[in-house]
Amino acid sequence: CVWADWDELSVVYHRPSGKTHFVNASTAFLLEQLLGEPASVESAAQALAQAQDRPVDDALRDDVAGTLLRLAELGLIESA
């Protein structure tokens, strides 16, 4: 993946598919974290919560799980 950042928006180019995706700052953070090291939904939610200085709650876990599922559907990450 190749990407560029503009404030709260990032553009990710996925070379294998030839597709460009626009993602928000939270999704870009998760993608960057997961490209460095595989993580569970819980550990990804904890990392995002820490980066955003917010608590981990069910809503955040649900958002992270949905985001990870979508990233996997797009082929940007692989689910374990």
Phi, psi and omega in degrees: 000145174235137180215164177225147182245140172224106179047250184265010183230140175232149176246125182243123175258121181262103185303313182301324182265342184074016183256149176250136181235138174260127182228153178280176185298321180295317179294319177299319178299311180298317180298315179297318179298315184286333176290333178279324184198131177301150181209155174280168176302316182298313182290327176293319178296320178296318179296317179294317179300317179295317180295327182262003180052056179219161180282155173275121177226178182298323180296317179294316178302317179296317179298315180295316179300316178295320179295315180295321177298316180295318178298322177292318178300324180281350181083011181279335174223165175247135176275148183275000000 
